[in-house]
Amino acid sequence: MTDVLFAGIRQPVRFLHCPMLLQQVRRFFHAWPHEVLSRPAGEPLIQVRAFGREAGSYDIRAPWIADSLREPATASALCSLAIELVAAFCEEHPQITCLHAAAVRLGNNTALLLGNNRAGKSTLVTGLMAHGQTCLGDDLVGVTEKGELLSFGIPPRLRLPLPPSGTLTEFVMKNKGIRDDLYQYVRAGHVLCAPFGQLSPLTHIIMLQRMSTGNAQLMRIGQSSGLIQLLPHYVMRKGSAETVLRQASRLTKETPVLLFRYADLDEAAAFLQSDLEISSAASQQSPGMQDFLPDFSLTAGRAGEGPLSPICYIQAPGARLRMEHGSAFLIDGASSTVYGLNSLGESIWSMLKQPLSEAEAAFLLREAFQEVDKGRIESDIIQLFSLLKERKLIVEHRTEG
């Protein structure tokens, strides 16, 4: 049994029956200061145990994990441990928020890179490292109250096989870290990986959109669209919704939000290293960008089905509406989640201050929007009420007596 204390976390991580993994942990978290304790130091916050032969599998436990994590190999165990260490750090430092994002220093610029799992954040950041740029984070990036980016010192992890890029492949082969059948890490402690605790002022927020073909394009996004796109990338904690919405609103107000479309990795890396390209895009007037935006509204998804219900509902205690950059956002009573509302959702939410049924809402909206198809209105209302009920944002109104 060995306890390891990591900087910024009061309680240790306890390793049971896994000396081989512990050796890898010491190397992997080279840039996150830590100390191997000579004797146990109270109750551990995170516990890691090997099962069977050491190279077999690892079990990771923490108070916030409902079921333990079972990882089949060293590389995946290190990945999960890194995620839980960041979660532990953020729990102890609630003023720090966390984003599923990458970040990179590009000359005089510091860019936050966001996108879905296939947007190429890790490969793009590593490709930029191959050109001498500094990685500030690959998967999880902290944000301080002042809006600075906080690095955790964790090296980039690349999905295998690597995308076609001679520059990227050569860099990774020269700087190989631990790997498994699915992922390859860059060597821990690389000089171009920012260490744990390094703060960097944010200058640009870049939304990545990977295309199958076409030249790289960088264009400005408006504040409201940027806010709607930024919010889903936050790692939400219980009670953090107000803080997250306030911070995201400030970031998108004070920082240019850009959409970056690209197909070729090498072209993208060269493009983002150009101060002229970034400055030119950031200085553009913000156009209407609805063609490029995903729909995060509560009414997105399949059409509602079935008859309109006569049961009346009302806003749940604590649920509240916030307006930011002209867009409506709904926060649940526990302040754990933020939902975007489209114009229909905003109208119905306002009506739900008083008892309201699906049938009543449909009647009122059919009268107000006679040009809109009746079936479309009813379908949207059924789905919206279903989602509001599922997420406990409305409750059934019961009359006394």
C-alpha positions as CSV (number, residue, x, y, z in Angstrom):
1,M,0.0,0.0,0.0
2,T,1.4,3.4,-1.0
3,D,-0.1,6.9,-0.6
4,V,0.7,9.7,-3.0
5,L,-0.2,13.3,-2.3
6,F,-0.8,15.6,-5.4
7,A,-0.4,19.4,-5.3
8,G,-3.7,21.1,-4.8
9,I,-5.4,18.1,-3.2
10,R,-5.5,17.6,0.5
11,Q,-6.1,13.9,0.7
12,P,-3.9,11.2,-0.9
13,V,-4.3,8.7,-3.7
14,R,-3.9,5.2,-2.3
15,F,-2.3,2.5,-4.5
16,L,-2.9,-1.1,-3.5
17,H,-0.9,-4.1,-5.0
18,C,0.1,-2.1,-8.1
19,P,3.9,-1.2,-7.9
20,M,4.2,-1.3,-11.7
21,L,1.4,1.2,-12.2
22,L,2.8,3.4,-9.4
23,Q,6.1,3.6,-11.4
24,Q,4.2,4.8,-14.5
25,V,2.2,7.3,-12.4
26,R,5.4,8.9,-11.2
27,R,6.5,9.4,-14.8
28,F,3.1,10.2,-16.3
29,F,2.4,13.0,-13.7
30,H,5.9,14.4,-14.0
31,A,4.4,17.9,-14.5
32,W,1.9,17.7,-11.6
33,P,4.0,17.9,-8.4
34,H,3.4,15.0,-6.1
35,E,5.0,13.2,-3.2
36,V,5.1,9.6,-2.2
37,L,4.4,9.4,1.5
38,S,6.5,7.3,3.8
39,R,3.4,6.1,5.7
40,P,-0.4,6.2,5.2
41,A,-1.9,9.7,5.7
42,G,-5.5,9.2,6.8
43,E,-8.4,8.3,4.5
44,P,-7.5,8.4,0.8
45,L,-9.7,10.4,-1.6
46,I,-9.0,8.1,-4.5
47,Q,-8.1,4.5,-4.3
48,V,-6.5,2.4,-7.1
49,R,-6.2,-1.4,-6.8
50,A,-4.8,-4.0,-9.2
51,F,-6.7,-7.2,-9.8
52,G,-5.1,-10.5,-10.6
53,R,-1.7,-10.1,-12.2
54,E,-0.5,-6.5,-12.2
55,A,-0.8,-6.1,-16.0
56,G,-4.4,-7.3,-15.9
57,S,-6.8,-4.7,-14.7
58,Y,-7.2,-1.8,-12.3
59,D,-10.1,-0.7,-10.1
60,I,-10.4,3.1,-9.4
61,R,-12.7,4.4,-6.7
62,A,-13.7,7.9,-5.5
63,P,-16.6,9.2,-3.5
64,W,-18.3,10.8,-6.6
65,I,-18.1,7.7,-8.7
66,A,-21.3,5.6,-8.3
67,D,-19.6,2.4,-9.4
68,S,-15.9,1.8,-9.4
69,L,-14.0,2.2,-12.7
70,R,-12.5,-1.0,-14.1
71,E,-9.6,-0.3,-16.5
72,P,-8.1,-3.1,-18.5
73,A,-4.6,-1.6,-19.0
74,T,-2.1,0.8,-17.7
75,A,-2.7,3.6,-20.3
76,S,-6.5,3.6,-19.7
77,A,-5.9,3.5,-15.9
78,L,-3.7,6.6,-16.1
79,C,-6.3,8.4,-18.3
80,S,-9.1,7.7,-15.7
81,L,-6.8,8.6,-12.8
82,A,-6.0,12.0,-14.5
83,I,-9.7,12.7,-14.9
84,E,-10.5,11.9,-11.2
85,L,-7.5,14.0,-10.0
86,V,-8.9,17.0,-11.9
87,A,-12.3,16.3,-10.5
88,A,-10.8,16.2,-7.0
89,F,-8.9,19.4,-7.5
90,C,-12.0,21.2,-8.7
91,E,-14.0,20.0,-5.8
92,E,-11.4,21.5,-3.4
93,H,-11.2,24.7,-5.4
94,P,-14.8,25.5,-6.4
95,Q,-13.8,28.9,-7.7
96,I,-12.1,27.0,-10.6
97,T,-14.3,25.7,-13.4
98,C,-13.3,23.0,-15.9
99,L,-13.9,22.6,-19.6
100,H,-13.7,19.6,-21.9
101,A,-11.3,21.4,-24.2
102,A,-7.8,21.8,-25.5
103,A,-5.7,24.9,-25.2
104,V,-2.6,26.1,-26.9
105,R,-0.3,29.1,-26.9
106,L,0.1,30.5,-30.5
107,G,2.8,33.1,-30.4
108,N,1.2,36.1,-28.7
109,N,-2.2,34.4,-28.6
110,T,-3.7,31.8,-26.2
111,A,-6.5,29.8,-27.8
112,L,-9.1,27.6,-26.2
113,L,-10.1,24.9,-28.7
114,L,-13.5,23.3,-28.4
115,G,-15.4,20.7,-30.4
116,N,-17.0,17.3,-30.3
117,N,-15.1,14.0,-29.9
118,R,-14.2,13.9,-33.6
119,A,-13.2,17.5,-34.0
120,G,-9.5,16.7,-33.7
121,K,-8.6,18.8,-30.6
122,S,-5.8,16.4,-29.5
123,T,-4.3,15.9,-33.0
124,L,-4.4,19.6,-33.7
125,V,-2.8,20.6,-30.5
126,T,-0.1,17.9,-31.0
127,G,0.4,19.1,-34.6
128,L,0.9,22.6,-33.3
129,M,3.5,21.2,-30.7
130,A,5.3,19.8,-33.7
131,H,5.7,23.3,-34.9
132,G,7.0,24.6,-31.5
133,Q,3.8,25.8,-30.0
134,T,3.0,25.1,-26.3
135,C,0.1,22.8,-25.2
136,L,-1.8,24.2,-22.3
137,G,-4.2,21.3,-22.1
138,D,-5.5,18.4,-24.2
139,D,-8.8,17.2,-22.7
140,L,-9.4,19.1,-19.5
141,V,-8.6,22.8,-19.0
142,G,-9.3,24.8,-15.9
143,V,-10.6,28.4,-15.9
144,T,-10.0,30.8,-13.0
145,E,-12.4,33.5,-11.7
146,K,-10.4,36.0,-13.7
147,G,-10.9,34.0,-16.9
148,E,-7.3,32.7,-17.1
149,L,-6.7,29.2,-18.3
150,L,-5.2,26.8,-15.8
151,S,-3.1,23.9,-17.0
152,F,-3.1,20.5,-15.3
153,G,0.2,19.2,-16.8
154,I,-1.3,16.2,-18.5
155,P,0.2,15.2,-21.9
156,P,-1.9,14.9,-25.1
157,R,-3.6,11.6,-25.9
158,L,-4.1,10.7,-29.6
159,R,-6.6,8.3,-31.0
160,L,-5.0,5.5,-33.2
161,P,-4.3,5.2,-36.0
162,L,-2.8,8.7,-36.4
163,P,-4.3,10.9,-39.1
164,P,-2.3,11.4,-42.3
165,S,0.4,13.9,-41.5
166,G,4.1,13.4,-41.8
167,T,4.9,16.2,-39.4
168,L,2.5,14.8,-36.7
169,T,3.7,11.2,-37.1
170,E,7.4,12.2,-36.9
171,F,6.8,14.3,-33.8
172,V,4.8,11.5,-32.0
173,M,7.3,8.8,-32.9
174,K,10.2,10.9,-31.4
175,N,8.1,11.7,-28.3
176,K,6.2,8.6,-27.6
177,G,4.7,8.1,-24.2
178,I,2.6,5.2,-22.9
179,R,0.0,3.7,-25.2
180,D,-2.5,0.9,-25.7
181,D,-4.4,-0.5,-28.7
182,L,-6.6,2.6,-29.0
183,Y,-4.6,5.6,-27.8
184,Q,-1.0,7.0,-27.9
185,Y,0.2,9.6,-25.4
186,V,2.8,12.2,-26.0
187,R,5.8,11.8,-23.7
188,A,5.0,13.2,-20.2
189,G,7.0,16.1,-19.1
190,H,7.7,17.3,-22.7
191,V,9.1,20.9,-22.7
192,L,6.2,22.0,-24.9
193,C,3.5,20.8,-22.3
194,A,2.7,23.4,-19.8
195,P,3.2,22.2,-16.2
196,F,0.4,21.9,-13.6
197,G,-0.7,25.3,-12.2
198,Q,0.5,27.4,-15.1
199,L,-1.9,30.3,-15.8
200,S,-2.4,31.8,-19.3
201,P,-4.5,34.8,-20.3
202,L,-7.2,33.8,-22.8
203,T,-7.2,35.7,-26.1
204,H,-9.4,33.6,-28.4
205,I,-12.1,30.9,-28.2
206,I,-12.1,28.7,-31.2
207,M,-14.9,26.2,-32.1
208,L,-13.5,23.4,-34.3
209,Q,-15.5,22.0,-37.1
210,R,-13.7,19.2,-39.0
211,M,-14.8,18.8,-42.6
212,S,-14.1,16.0,-45.1
213,T,-12.8,18.4,-47.8
214,G,-12.2,22.1,-48.3
215,N,-9.8,24.8,-47.3
216,A,-9.3,26.0,-43.8
217,Q,-11.6,28.9,-42.8
218,L,-11.7,31.1,-39.7
219,M,-14.7,33.3,-39.0
220,R,-16.2,35.3,-36.2
221,I,-19.2,34.1,-34.2
222,G,-21.6,36.4,-32.3
223,Q,-21.7,36.5,-28.5
224,S,-25.0,34.7,-28.2
225,S,-24.1,31.9,-30.6
226,G,-20.7,31.6,-28.9
227,L,-22.3,31.3,-25.5
228,I,-24.7,28.6,-26.6
229,Q,-21.8,26.6,-28.1
230,L,-19.4,27.1,-25.1
231,L,-21.8,26.0,-22.3
232,P,-22.1,22.3,-23.3
233,H,-18.3,21.9,-22.9
234,Y,-18.3,22.8,-19.1
235,V,-17.8,20.0,-16.6
236,M,-20.8,20.6,-14.3
237,R,-20.7,20.1,-10.6
238,K,-23.7,20.3,-8.2
239,G,-24.4,23.9,-7.5
240,S,-22.1,25.3,-10.2
241,A,-24.7,26.3,-12.8
242,E,-24.9,30.0,-11.9
243,T,-21.1,30.3,-11.7
244,V,-20.7,28.6,-15.1
245,L,-23.3,30.7,-16.9
246,R,-21.9,33.9,-15.4
247,Q,-18.4,33.0,-16.4
248,A,-19.3,31.7,-19.9
249,S,-21.3,34.9,-20.5
250,R,-18.3,37.1,-19.5
251,L,-15.8,35.0,-21.5
252,T,-17.9,35.3,-24.7
253,K,-18.4,39.0,-24.1
254,E,-14.7,39.8,-23.5
255,T,-13.1,37.3,-25.9
256,P,-13.5,36.8,-29.6
257,V,-15.3,33.6,-30.4
258,L,-14.2,32.1,-33.8
259,L,-15.4,29.1,-35.9
260,F,-12.6,27.2,-37.5
261,R,-13.5,24.8,-40.3
262,Y,-10.7,22.6,-41.6
263,A,-10.1,19.3,-43.4
264,D,-6.3,18.9,-43.6
265,L,-4.3,18.8,-40.3
266,D,-1.1,20.3,-41.6
267,E,-3.0,23.2,-43.3
268,A,-4.9,23.8,-40.1
269,A,-1.7,23.9,-38.0
270,A,-0.1,26.4,-40.3
271,F,-3.3,28.5,-40.5
272,L,-3.6,28.8,-36.7
273,Q,0.0,29.9,-36.3
274,S,-0.6,33.0,-38.4
275,D,-1.2,36.0,-36.2
276,L,-2.6,37.8,-39.2
277,E,-5.3,35.2,-39.9
278,I,-6.4,35.1,-36.2
279,S,-6.4,38.8,-35.8
280,S,-8.2,39.3,-39.1
281,A,-11.0,36.9,-38.1
282,A,-11.3,38.3,-34.6
283,S,-11.8,41.8,-36.0
284,Q,-14.7,40.8,-38.2
285,Q,-18.2,42.0,-37.5
286,S,-20.1,39.1,-36.0
287,P,-22.4,37.7,-38.7
288,G,-25.5,35.6,-38.1
289,M,-24.1,32.1,-37.7
290,Q,-27.2,30.0,-37.3
291,D,-26.2,27.8,-40.2
292,F,-23.1,26.6,-38.3
293,L,-24.7,26.1,-34.9
294,P,-25.9,22.9,-33.3
295,D,-29.3,23.2,-31.5
296,F,-28.9,22.8,-27.8
297,S,-32.5,23.9,-27.0
298,L,-34.8,21.8,-24.9
299,T,-37.1,21.3,-27.8
300,A,-34.4,19.7,-30.0
301,G,-34.9,16.0,-30.9
302,R,-37.6,13.7,-32.2
303,A,-41.2,15.0,-32.5
304,G,-43.5,14.5,-29.6
305,E,-46.2,11.8,-30.0
306,G,-49.6,11.1,-28.4
307,P,-52.6,13.3,-27.3
308,L,-52.2,16.6,-25.5
309,S,-52.5,16.1,-21.7
310,P,-55.0,18.0,-19.6
311,I,-52.8,17.7,-16.5
312,C,-51.6,21.1,-15.2
313,Y,-48.0,21.7,-14.3
314,I,-46.1,24.7,-12.8
315,Q,-42.5,25.8,-12.5
316,A,-40.5,23.7,-10.0
317,P,-39.3,25.5,-6.9
318,G,-35.8,26.9,-7.5
319,A,-35.9,26.6,-11.3
320,R,-35.2,30.0,-12.8
321,L,-34.7,31.7,-16.1
322,R,-31.6,33.8,-17.0
323,M,-31.0,36.0,-20.0
324,E,-27.5,36.3,-21.4
325,H,-26.6,38.0,-24.7
326,G,-30.3,38.0,-25.6
327,S,-30.6,34.2,-25.2
328,A,-32.7,32.4,-22.6
329,F,-31.2,29.8,-20.2
330,L,-32.9,27.7,-17.6
331,I,-31.2,26.6,-14.4
332,D,-32.5,23.7,-12.3
333,G,-33.2,24.0,-8.6
334,A,-30.0,22.3,-7.6
335,S,-28.0,24.7,-9.8
336,S,-26.3,21.7,-11.4
337,T,-27.4,22.1,-15.0
338,V,-28.0,24.9,-17.6
339,Y,-30.4,24.4,-20.4
340,G,-30.8,26.6,-23.5
341,L,-34.4,27.6,-24.4
342,N,-35.5,28.5,-27.9
343,S,-38.3,31.1,-28.4
344,L,-41.1,28.5,-28.0
345,G,-39.5,27.2,-24.8
346,E,-39.1,30.7,-23.4
347,S,-42.8,31.5,-24.1
348,I,-44.1,28.3,-22.5
349,W,-41.8,28.7,-19.5
350,S,-43.2,32.2,-18.9
351,M,-46.7,30.8,-19.0
352,L,-45.8,28.0,-16.5
353,K,-45.6,30.6,-13.7
354,Q,-49.3,29.7,-13.4
355,P,-50.7,26.2,-13.7
356,L,-50.7,25.2,-17.4
357,S,-51.4,22.0,-19.3
358,E,-50.2,20.8,-22.7
359,A,-53.7,21.3,-24.1
360,E,-54.0,24.9,-22.8
361,A,-50.5,25.7,-24.1
362,A,-51.4,24.4,-27.5
363,F,-54.6,26.4,-27.6
364,L,-52.8,29.6,-26.7
365,L,-49.9,29.1,-29.1
366,R,-52.2,28.1,-32.0
367,E,-54.1,31.4,-31.5
368,A,-50.8,33.4,-31.3
369,F,-49.1,31.7,-34.2
370,Q,-51.9,30.9,-36.7
371,E,-49.4,30.7,-39.6
372,V,-47.5,27.8,-38.0
373,D,-48.7,24.2,-38.6
374,K,-51.0,23.0,-35.8
375,G,-49.4,19.6,-35.8
376,R,-45.9,21.1,-35.4
377,I,-47.0,23.2,-32.4
378,E,-48.6,20.3,-30.7
379,S,-45.6,18.0,-31.3
380,D,-43.2,20.6,-29.9
381,I,-45.3,21.2,-26.9
382,I,-45.6,17.5,-26.0
383,Q,-41.8,17.0,-26.3
384,L,-41.1,20.2,-24.3
385,F,-43.4,19.2,-21.4
386,S,-41.9,15.7,-21.5
387,L,-38.3,17.1,-21.1
388,L,-39.3,19.6,-18.5
389,K,-40.9,16.8,-16.4
390,E,-38.0,14.4,-17.0
391,R,-35.5,17.0,-15.8
392,K,-37.7,18.0,-12.8
393,L,-38.0,21.6,-14.0
394,I,-41.8,21.5,-13.7
395,V,-44.0,19.7,-11.2
396,E,-47.7,18.7,-11.3
397,H,-50.0,21.3,-9.8
398,R,-52.4,19.8,-7.3
399,T,-55.4,21.7,-6.1
400,E,-56.4,21.3,-2.5
401,G,-59.7,19.7,-1.5
